[in-house]
Amino acid sequence: MQTEGIAQAALLFILLLAASVWDARKRIIPDELNILILCTGLLTFTPDKLAGLLLGLPLFIAALLKEGGMGGGDIKLTAATGFVIGLPLGMAGLIIGLSAVLLYHLIIQSIRKLEHINAPAAGESLLPLAPFLSAGFLTAYLINFGGLFL
């Protein structure tokens, strides 16, 4: 394993953890964190990783279609992380993260239905996406580190 790869993995983990905590507490991801994540990609830069920036495009389109449903920080986080891990791993991470948030949402809705709770509590309607995206991206990244992906 190369030293740059290990340093990148450690930095990416710390920065995604910070973005997740920030999003969970304040429902915002600071641009500075997204810039730092993007800079982390320079440690092991290859031209094919530029395509990873396109990962933010589906989230951008979703934000255009439903105002208030997707934050700009989530879009930038996805694009920046895509630059670090590349398009194939980024797509896998995005699928894992979005599947996790969907599963979480379905579980919460089922619990509410079982307990006959009609509406979410104040502040619960906005679900922070960064923790789920970060978990998905890190899962794909670590699986790749183990040699199971491309």
C-alpha atoms as an extended CHARMM CRD file, in Angstrom:
* protein
*
       150  EXT
         1         1  MET       CA              0.0000000000        0.0000000000        0.0000000000  PROA      1               0.0000000000
         2         2  GLN       CA              1.3450000000        3.4090000000       -0.9360000000  PROA      2               0.0000000000
         3         3  THR       CA              1.8910000000        6.0720000000        1.6660000000  PROA      3               0.0000000000
         4         4  GLU       CA             -0.1840000000        8.5670000000       -0.3420000000  PROA      4               0.0000000000
         5         5  GLY       CA             -3.0970000000        6.1370000000       -0.4000000000  PROA      5               0.0000000000
         6         6  ILE       CA             -3.0080000000        5.6330000000        3.3480000000  PROA      6               0.0000000000
         7         7  ALA       CA             -2.7460000000        9.3710000000        3.9920000000  PROA      7               0.0000000000
         8         8  GLN       CA             -5.6160000000        9.9830000000        1.5890000000  PROA      8               0.0000000000
         9         9  ALA       CA             -7.7730000000        7.3360000000        3.2770000000  PROA      9               0.0000000000
        10        10  ALA       CA             -7.1350000000        8.8470000000        6.7180000000  PROA      10              0.0000000000
        11        11  LEU       CA             -7.8300000000       12.4060000000        5.5440000000  PROA      11              0.0000000000
        12        12  LEU       CA            -10.9370000000       11.3710000000        3.6500000000  PROA      12              0.0000000000
        13        13  PHE       CA            -12.2920000000        9.5260000000        6.6860000000  PROA      13              0.0000000000
        14        14  ILE       CA            -11.6860000000       12.5180000000        8.9930000000  PROA      14              0.0000000000
        15        15  LEU       CA            -13.1670000000       15.0450000000        6.5710000000  PROA      15              0.0000000000
        16        16  LEU       CA            -16.2480000000       12.9370000000        5.7810000000  PROA      16              0.0000000000
        17        17  LEU       CA            -16.7670000000       12.3660000000        9.5100000000  PROA      17              0.0000000000
        18        18  ALA       CA            -16.5480000000       16.1280000000       10.0990000000  PROA      18              0.0000000000
        19        19  ALA       CA            -19.0160000000       16.8010000000        7.2660000000  PROA      19              0.0000000000
        20        20  SER       CA            -21.3990000000       14.1890000000        8.6660000000  PROA      20              0.0000000000
        21        21  VAL       CA            -21.3150000000       15.5870000000       12.1950000000  PROA      21              0.0000000000
        22        22  TRP       CA            -21.6940000000       19.1450000000       10.9290000000  PROA      22              0.0000000000
        23        23  ASP       CA            -24.6360000000       18.1960000000        8.7190000000  PROA      23              0.0000000000
        24        24  ALA       CA            -26.3160000000       16.2100000000       11.4910000000  PROA      24              0.0000000000
        25        25  ARG       CA            -26.0240000000       19.0790000000       13.9660000000  PROA      25              0.0000000000
        26        26  LYS       CA            -26.5120000000       22.1710000000       11.8150000000  PROA      26              0.0000000000
        27        27  ARG       CA            -28.0090000000       20.8300000000        8.5540000000  PROA      27              0.0000000000
        28        28  ILE       CA            -25.2180000000       22.4460000000        6.5510000000  PROA      28              0.0000000000
        29        29  ILE       CA            -21.8790000000       21.3070000000        5.1390000000  PROA      29              0.0000000000
        30        30  PRO       CA            -19.2850000000       24.0910000000        5.1030000000  PROA      30              0.0000000000
        31        31  ASP       CA            -17.6920000000       24.8110000000        1.7320000000  PROA      31              0.0000000000
        32        32  GLU       CA            -14.2850000000       24.6310000000        3.3990000000  PROA      32              0.0000000000
        33        33  LEU       CA            -14.7950000000       20.9450000000        4.1660000000  PROA      33              0.0000000000
        34        34  ASN       CA            -15.7900000000       20.2330000000        0.5710000000  PROA      34              0.0000000000
        35        35  ILE       CA            -12.7120000000       22.0910000000       -0.6840000000  PROA      35              0.0000000000
        36        36  LEU       CA            -10.4870000000       20.1010000000        1.6770000000  PROA      36              0.0000000000
        37        37  ILE       CA            -12.0450000000       16.8540000000        0.4540000000  PROA      37              0.0000000000
        38        38  LEU       CA            -11.4220000000       17.9400000000       -3.1290000000  PROA      38              0.0000000000
        39        39  CYS       CA             -7.7810000000       18.7490000000       -2.2680000000  PROA      39              0.0000000000
        40        40  THR       CA             -7.4220000000       15.2740000000       -0.7580000000  PROA      40              0.0000000000
        41        41  GLY       CA             -7.9520000000       13.9360000000       -4.2570000000  PROA      41              0.0000000000
        42        42  LEU       CA             -4.7240000000       15.5870000000       -5.3520000000  PROA      42              0.0000000000
        43        43  LEU       CA             -2.7100000000       13.1120000000       -3.2500000000  PROA      43              0.0000000000
        44        44  THR       CA             -3.4070000000       10.2910000000       -5.6930000000  PROA      44              0.0000000000
        45        45  PHE       CA             -4.6010000000       12.2780000000       -8.6950000000  PROA      45              0.0000000000
        46        46  THR       CA             -5.0840000000       10.5930000000      -12.0480000000  PROA      46              0.0000000000
        47        47  PRO       CA             -6.9160000000       12.2120000000      -14.9780000000  PROA      47              0.0000000000
        48        48  ASP       CA             -9.6360000000        9.5430000000      -14.9670000000  PROA      48              0.0000000000
        49        49  LYS       CA            -10.7200000000       10.6690000000      -11.4950000000  PROA      49              0.0000000000
        50        50  LEU       CA            -11.9330000000       13.9610000000      -12.9890000000  PROA      50              0.0000000000
        51        51  ALA       CA            -15.0320000000       12.0970000000      -14.1720000000  PROA      51              0.0000000000
        52        52  GLY       CA            -15.9030000000       11.5710000000      -10.5000000000  PROA      52              0.0000000000
        53        53  LEU       CA            -16.9190000000       15.2330000000      -10.3450000000  PROA      53              0.0000000000
        54        54  LEU       CA            -19.9660000000       14.2410000000      -12.4040000000  PROA      54              0.0000000000
        55        55  LEU       CA            -21.3760000000       12.3430000000       -9.4090000000  PROA      55              0.0000000000
        56        56  GLY       CA            -22.8940000000       15.5530000000       -8.1400000000  PROA      56              0.0000000000
        57        57  LEU       CA            -24.9510000000       15.9580000000      -11.3170000000  PROA      57              0.0000000000
        58        58  PRO       CA            -27.8460000000       13.6060000000      -10.3970000000  PROA      58              0.0000000000
        59        59  LEU       CA            -28.1850000000       15.3090000000       -7.0120000000  PROA      59              0.0000000000
        60        60  PHE       CA            -28.0820000000       18.7200000000       -8.7110000000  PROA      60              0.0000000000
        61        61  ILE       CA            -30.8990000000       17.6660000000      -11.0380000000  PROA      61              0.0000000000
        62        62  ALA       CA            -32.8910000000       16.3600000000       -8.0670000000  PROA      62              0.0000000000
        63        63  ALA       CA            -32.4070000000       19.7110000000       -6.3170000000  PROA      63              0.0000000000
        64        64  LEU       CA            -33.6970000000       21.5390000000       -9.3890000000  PROA      64              0.0000000000
        65        65  LEU       CA            -36.7740000000       19.3260000000       -9.5730000000  PROA      65              0.0000000000
        66        66  LYS       CA            -37.7560000000       19.7090000000       -5.9130000000  PROA      66              0.0000000000
        67        67  GLU       CA            -36.8170000000       22.9310000000       -4.2050000000  PROA      67              0.0000000000
        68        68  GLY       CA            -35.7430000000       22.4820000000       -0.6060000000  PROA      68              0.0000000000
        69        69  GLY       CA            -35.3180000000       18.7320000000       -0.9570000000  PROA      69              0.0000000000
        70        70  MET       CA            -31.5710000000       18.6030000000       -1.5150000000  PROA      70              0.0000000000
        71        71  GLY       CA            -28.9450000000       20.9180000000       -0.1380000000  PROA      71              0.0000000000
        72        72  GLY       CA            -26.0860000000       22.3780000000       -2.1280000000  PROA      72              0.0000000000
        73        73  GLY       CA            -23.6260000000       21.0190000000        0.4120000000  PROA      73              0.0000000000
        74        74  ASP       CA            -24.6960000000       17.4550000000       -0.3560000000  PROA      74              0.0000000000
        75        75  ILE       CA            -24.1550000000       18.0850000000       -4.0670000000  PROA      75              0.0000000000
        76        76  LYS       CA            -20.6950000000       19.5620000000       -3.4840000000  PROA      76              0.0000000000
        77        77  LEU       CA            -19.7930000000       16.7770000000       -1.0420000000  PROA      77              0.0000000000
        78        78  THR       CA            -20.7340000000       14.1610000000       -3.6300000000  PROA      78              0.0000000000
        79        79  ALA       CA            -18.7660000000       15.8520000000       -6.4060000000  PROA      79              0.0000000000
        80        80  ALA       CA            -15.6950000000       16.4020000000       -4.2090000000  PROA      80              0.0000000000
        81        81  THR       CA            -15.6970000000       12.8210000000       -2.9510000000  PROA      81              0.0000000000
        82        82  GLY       CA            -16.2280000000       11.5880000000       -6.5000000000  PROA      82              0.0000000000
        83        83  PHE       CA            -13.0530000000       13.4510000000       -7.4830000000  PROA      83              0.0000000000
        84        84  VAL       CA            -11.1680000000       11.6450000000       -4.7140000000  PROA      84              0.0000000000
        85        85  ILE       CA            -12.3830000000        8.1120000000       -5.3690000000  PROA      85              0.0000000000
        86        86  GLY       CA            -13.2840000000        8.2620000000       -9.0590000000  PROA      86              0.0000000000
        87        87  LEU       CA            -16.4810000000        7.6000000000      -10.9550000000  PROA      87              0.0000000000
        88        88  PRO       CA            -16.8810000000        3.7930000000      -10.6090000000  PROA      88              0.0000000000
        89        89  LEU       CA            -16.2710000000        3.7370000000       -6.8420000000  PROA      89              0.0000000000
        90        90  GLY       CA            -18.2160000000        6.9540000000       -6.4250000000  PROA      90              0.0000000000
        91        91  MET       CA            -21.2460000000        5.4600000000       -8.1550000000  PROA      91              0.0000000000
        92        92  ALA       CA            -21.0540000000        2.4280000000       -5.8890000000  PROA      92              0.0000000000
        93        93  GLY       CA            -20.7280000000        4.6710000000       -2.8360000000  PROA      93              0.0000000000
        94        94  LEU       CA            -23.6180000000        6.8600000000       -3.9560000000  PROA      94              0.0000000000
        95        95  ILE       CA            -25.8330000000        3.7990000000       -4.4190000000  PROA      95              0.0000000000
        96        96  ILE       CA            -24.8360000000        2.4460000000       -0.9960000000  PROA      96              0.0000000000
        97        97  GLY       CA            -25.4140000000        5.8090000000        0.7120000000  PROA      97              0.0000000000
        98        98  LEU       CA            -28.7520000000        6.5230000000       -0.9510000000  PROA      98              0.0000000000
        99        99  SER       CA            -29.9140000000        2.9640000000       -0.2780000000  PROA      99              0.0000000000
       100       100  ALA       CA            -29.0130000000        3.4240000000        3.3860000000  PROA      100             0.0000000000
       101       101  VAL       CA            -30.9810000000        6.6690000000        3.6730000000  PROA      101             0.0000000000
       102       102  LEU       CA            -33.9550000000        5.0490000000        1.9340000000  PROA      102             0.0000000000
       103       103  LEU       CA            -33.8380000000        2.0710000000        4.3110000000  PROA      103             0.0000000000
       104       104  TYR       CA            -33.5640000000        4.4140000000        7.3030000000  PROA      104             0.0000000000
       105       105  HSD       CA            -36.5390000000        6.4440000000        6.0700000000  PROA      105             0.0000000000
       106       106  LEU       CA            -38.6480000000        3.3140000000        5.5260000000  PROA      106             0.0000000000
       107       107  ILE       CA            -37.8330000000        2.0280000000        9.0110000000  PROA      107             0.0000000000
       108       108  ILE       CA            -38.7120000000        5.3690000000       10.6260000000  PROA      108             0.0000000000
       109       109  GLN       CA            -41.9800000000        5.5460000000        8.6690000000  PROA      109             0.0000000000
       110       110  SER       CA            -42.8520000000        1.9930000000        9.7150000000  PROA      110             0.0000000000
       111       111  ILE       CA            -42.1850000000        2.7790000000       13.3590000000  PROA      111             0.0000000000
       112       112  ARG       CA            -44.3320000000        5.9020000000       13.1420000000  PROA      112             0.0000000000
       113       113  LYS       CA            -47.1360000000        3.9110000000       11.5660000000  PROA      113             0.0000000000
       114       114  LEU       CA            -46.9320000000        1.2030000000       14.2360000000  PROA      114             0.0000000000
       115       115  GLU       CA            -46.9700000000        3.8090000000       17.0070000000  PROA      115             0.0000000000
       116       116  HSD       CA            -49.7390000000        5.7980000000       15.2790000000  PROA      116             0.0000000000
       117       117  ILE       CA            -47.6440000000        8.9420000000       14.9480000000  PROA      117             0.0000000000
       118       118  ASN       CA            -48.8970000000       10.9920000000       12.0100000000  PROA      118             0.0000000000
       119       119  ALA       CA            -46.3710000000       13.7850000000       11.6120000000  PROA      119             0.0000000000
       120       120  PRO       CA            -42.6410000000       13.9820000000       12.3050000000  PROA      120             0.0000000000
       121       121  ALA       CA            -41.4900000000       16.0020000000       15.2800000000  PROA      121             0.0000000000
       122       122  ALA       CA            -40.2350000000       19.5480000000       14.7220000000  PROA      122             0.0000000000
       123       123  GLY       CA            -36.9240000000       19.5130000000       12.8620000000  PROA      123             0.0000000000
       124       124  GLU       CA            -37.2280000000       15.8460000000       11.8900000000  PROA      124             0.0000000000
       125       125  SER       CA            -38.5470000000       16.5070000000        8.4130000000  PROA      125             0.0000000000
       126       126  LEU       CA            -35.0910000000       17.4930000000        7.1270000000  PROA      126             0.0000000000
       127       127  LEU       CA            -32.8950000000       14.4450000000        7.0780000000  PROA      127             0.0000000000
       128       128  PRO       CA            -29.1340000000       15.0930000000        6.9690000000  PROA      128             0.0000000000
       129       129  LEU       CA            -27.8140000000       13.2820000000        3.9150000000  PROA      129             0.0000000000
       130       130  ALA       CA            -24.0700000000       13.6490000000        4.5460000000  PROA      130             0.0000000000
       131       131  PRO       CA            -23.8150000000       10.8420000000        7.1460000000  PROA      131             0.0000000000
       132       132  PHE       CA            -25.4160000000        8.3740000000        4.7310000000  PROA      132             0.0000000000
       133       133  LEU       CA            -23.4150000000        9.5460000000        1.7230000000  PROA      133             0.0000000000
       134       134  SER       CA            -20.2000000000        9.4690000000        3.7470000000  PROA      134             0.0000000000
       135       135  ALA       CA            -20.8880000000        5.9400000000        4.9430000000  PROA      135             0.0000000000
       136       136  GLY       CA            -21.5630000000        4.8180000000        1.3760000000  PROA      136             0.0000000000
       137       137  PHE       CA            -18.4530000000        6.4790000000       -0.0460000000  PROA      137             0.0000000000
       138       138  LEU       CA            -16.2140000000        5.1530000000        2.7280000000  PROA      138             0.0000000000
       139       139  THR       CA            -17.6360000000        1.6570000000        2.3370000000  PROA      139             0.0000000000
       140       140  ALA       CA            -16.8680000000        1.6520000000       -1.3970000000  PROA      140             0.0000000000
       141       141  TYR       CA            -13.4360000000        3.1870000000       -0.7960000000  PROA      141             0.0000000000
       142       142  LEU       CA            -12.4670000000        0.6460000000        1.8530000000  PROA      142             0.0000000000
       143       143  ILE       CA            -13.7630000000       -2.2910000000       -0.1750000000  PROA      143             0.0000000000
       144       144  ASN       CA            -11.5820000000       -1.0520000000       -3.0310000000  PROA      144             0.0000000000
       145       145  PHE       CA             -8.6200000000       -0.8100000000       -0.6410000000  PROA      145             0.0000000000
       146       146  GLY       CA             -9.1970000000       -4.4850000000        0.1350000000  PROA      146             0.0000000000
       147       147  GLY       CA             -9.0320000000       -5.2840000000       -3.5650000000  PROA      147             0.0000000000
       148       148  LEU       CA            -12.6440000000       -6.3720000000       -4.0900000000  PROA      148             0.0000000000
       149       149  PHE       CA            -13.5400000000       -3.5830000000       -6.5690000000  PROA      149             0.0000000000
       150       150  LEU       CA            -11.9160000000       -2.4770000000       -9.8110000000  PROA      150             0.0000000000
